[in-house]
Amino acid sequence: MADDSDLEKTEPASPRRLEQAREEGQVPQSRELSAFLVLIAGSGALWATGSWLAQRIAGLVGQGLSLDRSAAFDAAAPTTALAAMAWGALASIGPLLLILVVAALAGPFMLGGLNFSSKALTPDWTRLDPLKGLGRMFSINSISELVKAVFKSLLIGVVVVRVILNEKEQLFALIDQPLEVGLHAVGQVILFSAMSIVASMLLIVAADVPFQLWQYQRKLRMSKEEVRREMKELEGDPQLKARIRSQQREIARRRMMAAVPKAQVVVTNPTHFAVALAYDEKMPAPRVVAKGRGLIAQRIREIAKESGVPLLEAPPLARALYAHTELDDIIPSALYRAVAEVMAYVYQLNAYLAQGGRSPQAPVELPVPAELDPGVA
């Protein structure tokens, strides 16, 4: 089946679709937000530590250009000095690099949260397809990136020109200033320009972040058929579930019928209901091992007759047991007295069949509470 076209994908992404996208490394991203955070973090760090960093670098440069006479005759001195300068440079710019790394990671985290996916590292050879490459070149994403690039260039250009025009007199005045004063002033102008550019990028970020979130949701939209397929996968095929339920009922019915020969008595309606009761000394009370109505009740009676299990016609008790018990349930306490009379009759009947003597009388009008008998209006 061919993939659904974008026109057919009208449904929002389901939670499962979003979770699968995250597992594949697909999360909303904004390059403009990441660039903005890196620039503002770097500019802020330079603004706060610029003087200290300049002094450290000047010290390292002076240390590198100085030459001790004793070191000139030591072959290991250059290596030692170079190592010391390298560690000094790393210690100087290390905090700045750490701030930039944290800022670079903060952008994706703000939009997509913490997410690591090994699938994102798997090579995707379909990206080498020239036709798909042309499609990406003229996609809405490429057009939006082009518009952003043009707008960003114009915006940065305007900001830079404005800064230069505002600082024009100060820059021309640096001709008569000492080198140290001039470098400091130029550094301040550059830092002010960087902060102005970063502030202007807020406009781009404010437009790009909502657009990237909208595009991410649009990319993961689903067609109605995909939604139906997902629901079927989550909940299961209705036909398959029906077959499983049918098989489960059949297995339970077979297990129930296999328990009928082990019962002590089957209480009947006589034709509509049949409930098989079993009891031994380990049980607190008789237990329902089989029950049914209609054809199932008929089959229970047939198995009971074939197995020599006594059948007792007691419609109120049969209806009450069928309505208020499940398989393997102990009988309700309200029916203890009625079932006790039934079990006493069964024991007497078994003794009569084994030893002879006087035939027991089947109990009639068993004490079944009216509220337990569904047949009572």
Order of alpha helices (4+ residues) and beta strands (2+ residues): alpha-alpha-alpha-alpha-alpha-alpha-alpha-alpha-alpha-alpha-beta-beta-beta-alpha-beta-alpha-alpha
